[in-house]
């Protein structure tokens, strides 16, 4: 039996205890900014400036014009559990402030070099206090305006083990930018300015208008499609801006919840929003929601976690029902009806098609030349062209069908690109998938003949032995995924120049890190240039994408790019591309026979035609024997 050495129980020193306590409150620069910003708001400030450098690792400065700290209370403020927010245990039942634990300042100064400059309106001169690692270094009088300035430098200088776990500068700063962006929504009466590495990212007007801040911080594109709602019942108030069912995102990042001015995450509110939009959204789509709930503090418990972003409702079902009912009512308003945006609804269709064709014309000769260069090395059965369909650029504009399956009108002959039509049966040029291990033919598509579609989702096909169902979304997702990766890895980028460039607007969290993701998009064939504070002009897109496909891809890409994504890591980039393939053909997108054939051709050229990037099968097959068995013919 192992002998355990009995050690003496002893009290930890203040230095060690403070560092342990600081670990619960301060784990990265965002924690410091959050605590200090909340203190500034609690102090009644109507103007706050936040400045960070190097993601907050080396420098954080927050200045407010709030009530300040009295001279005799300055040092006390940095002691553990010293606070002006509560006095006794009963106060925990009705907390009206953002802070109340009395741990923030003591935790911050324990792991950094901290400088405080503060002055109350009643005092004629301010106080300057310097603290390193929890130890007061200097205290002196100083001239300063009313309010408080806190400067935090060299975070974790005395705890190097924690310092090495911090992310890259751009990741840490992106988290801070995202948090302050959200806080600015809940406090529209406070003018908030954010400065990153010497550059002003944004400054809210402080005029008390939430909607104006949404437009300032997020985008006009998002803001103009929001529905405003306001509901009130006994002890609870709801104010929100929500999107109509036709304006959605691919994740919940645009669902922002505040309860009594506190930014929170809540499964109760998540569920209420989901139920409010039930049967109104496609699977995998999420509404945009800016939700501000005010409730009697006695019916809340905010003392759950040190970061204070989790709360517990006394009556969860009532809160959920109140929010759900309020949103549902808003979704029944006229504002929720999708708006038809057409300059002239009575425009001559032929004239309209000609206009779109002129606007979205692509370089046909270059496309043909590229397709010839990229023809698969496998032999194609020679075919004759009976009929070449005119490129329907109107459909191309609406992106109901991808560029991969578009037919192109051209006078010169195109060898091996289009398939000869017969009355009922369509054949595919011979394409074989080779087993890389032994070089044998693993699957042969040469005899596969598509003959229709089920439910606008599954292509039906057959050969001499089997009947096939091909999931058109999974198939195109595989094609799209491999093309994206192939283009990314190629030295020569195959792009098409847009006659009419379009703009994308990105959130501040991405603009902060634009050098990384822009480089990756350029490697795929996009051409981007800055066109305003957060806007980028897209002048070229990958050759194999349609115009709207490229828009959907960039929208999904920006929505799903996380703060800590290291795009230079091939594995992470591969994962991002995989997620972005959601812009492929969707189920219920109707394809004609020529497009089905083209899709199967493209699938046959992929390295793995058997599954989509997420592992779902692209097709299933059933033998003639199995079919006859079901009909009891054998």
C-alpha positions, 0 to 999 in steps of 0.5 A, a space after each residue: 500500500 502506498 504511503 501518503 505523506 501527511 502535510 500540514 494544513 495552512 493558510 495561503 498567502 495573500 499573493 497566492 490566494 489572489 492569483 487563484 481567485 483571479 483565475 476564476 474572473 480573469 482568464 483572458 483580456 476579454 474578461 478585463 474589458 468586460 468587468 471594467 466596462 460593466 463598472 463604467 456603466 454601473 458608475 452612471 457614465 454616458 461616455 466610455 472609451 475602450 482602447 486595446 493593443 495587441 488584443 489587450 495582452 499588453 494594453 487595455 485602457 477604459 475611460 468613463 465620465 461616471 461618478 468616480 471613486 472617492 479619495 479614501 476608497 481608492 485602495 479599498 476598491 482593489 481589495 477582494 469582496 469590496 463593492 458599492 453594489 450590495 451590502 448584505 445577503 438580502 441584496 442578492 435577491 434584487 440586483 440592479 447593477 451589472 457588477 456585485 461580487 467585488 472581485 473584479 479589480 482585485 483579480 485584475 491587479 493581481 495578474 497585471 500592472 494596473 494604473 487607476 486615475 479617478 476623480 469625483 465631481 465633489 473633489 477638486 483634484 483626482 487620485 492616481 494609484 499604481 498597483 503591480 501584481 496586487 501590490 500598491 507601488 505609488 499613490 499621488 494626486 493628479 489633475 484629471 476630469 470627473 470619472 475614472 480611467 483604468 489602464 491595465 498592461 502586461 497581463 499575466 506577466 507574473 503568471 507565465 503559465 497562463 500567458 502562454 494559453 492566450 490566443 493570437 492577438 487578432 483572436 483576442 481582440 476579435 472577442 473584445 470587439 464582438 462583446 463591446 459591439 453587443 453591449 453598445 446595443 443594450 446601452 444606446 444612451 451611452 456613447 461608446 468608442 472602441 479603439 484598436 491598435 490606434 484606429 477607431 473601429 466605431 463610435 456610437 452616437 449615444 442618443 438612446 436609439 437601439 436601432 441606430 446602433 444596430 445599423 452602426 455596428 452591424 449593417 444596414 442590410 440586416 437592420 432594414 429587414 428587422 421587425 420591431 416589437 414591444 410587449 409588457 406584462 406584470 413584472 416583465 417587459 420585452 423589446 426586440 428586433 427580429 428578422 422576418 422568416 425570409 431573412 435568416 442566418 446559418 447559425 445562432 451568432 446573430 441571436 443576442 440576448 440581454 436581461 436587465 442590461 446583462 448580456 447572457 446566454 440562455 437555453 430558455 430564450 433559445 428555445 422560446 425563439 426556436 418555438 416562435 419561428 417553428 414551421 417558418 424556417 428551413 432546417 439549418 436556418 436561424 433568425 436574427 434576434 436582438 432581444 432585450 428583456 427586463 424583469 423584476 430582479 427578485 425573479 432572477 438569480 444572477 449569482 451562478 457563475 463568476 463571469 455573470 453571463 448565466 442566469 436562472 429564471 424563477 419561472 422559466 415556462 412563463 418567461 419562455 411563453 411571454 417571449 415566444 408569444 411576443 415574437 409570434 405576434 410580430 411575425 404575423 404583422 405586415 412587416 413580416 411579409 416578404 417584400 418583392 423587390 423589382 424595379 418594374 414588375 411589368 417589365 417585358 420579360 425579353 427585355 428583362 432577360 436581355 438586361 440581366 444577360 448584359 449585367 451578368 455576362 461571363 467570358 464564354 471563350 475563357 470558360 470553354 478554354 478552361 473546361 478543355 484544360 480541366 477535362 478529366 484524363 479519363 476517356 470520354 465517349 465521343 458524342 454528337 450534339 443534337 441541340 445546345 441550349 441557350 444559357 439561361 442567365 435569368 436562372 443564373 442570376 436567381 441561383 436556382 441552379 449552379 454554374 456547374 450544371 449550366 448549358 452554354 450557347 456557343 457557335 464553335 463545337 464543344 467536344 465531350 461536354 454535352 450529351 446526345 439526347 434520345 427520347 427516353 434514355 440518357 447516357 453518361 460519358 465513361 467515367 471510372 473511379 479507380 481504387 488507389 490501392 490496387 489500381 482496379 476499377 472500383 465503380 463504373 459510371 459508364 452505364 449509369 442512365 438517369 431517367 428522372 427525379 423524385 420529390 425534386 431531391 433525388 435523381 433516379 438512374 439505372 444500369 443493367 443490374 441496379 436502380 439508383 437514387 442520387 441525393 442531388 444536394 449531397 452529390 453537388 456538395 461533394 463536387 463543390 467541396 473538391 473544387 474549392 480545395 483544388 482551387 485553393 491549392 492551385 498556383 494558377 487561379 481560375 477566375 471570372 471577371 464580373 462586369 458588375 461587382 457587388 459588395 459584401 459587408 462584414 462584422 467588426 470581428 472579421 474586419 479586425 482579422 481581414 488579412 487572414 481570411 482575405 488571403 484565403 479567399 484570394 487563393 480560391 479565386 476571389 478578388 476583393 478590395 476594401 470599399 468603405 469601413 467594413 465593406 469589400 468590393 468583389 470584382 472576380 469570383 471562382 470560375 466554377 461558381 455562379 454569381 449568386 453561388 458566390 454570394 451565398 458562399 461568402 455569406 456562409 463563410 463570414 457567418 461561420 468563421 469563428 474568432 479563433 480560426 487559424 486559417 493557415 492551418 490546412 485542417 482548419 481551412 478544410 473544415 471551413 470549406 466543408 461547412 461552406 459547402 452548404 451553398 450547394 444545390 439544395 433539396 427541392 431545387 428542380 433540375 432538368 435532365 441535362 443538368 442531372 447528367 452534368 451533375 453526375 458527370 462532375 460527381 464521377 470526376 471527384 476523388 470520392 463520389 460515394 459521400 458528401 464531405 460530411 459523410 452522408 452517402 451521395 447515392 444508394 442502389 437496389 438490385 433488380 433481384 431485391 426489387 423483384 423480391 419485394 414484389 414477390 416475383 422471386 
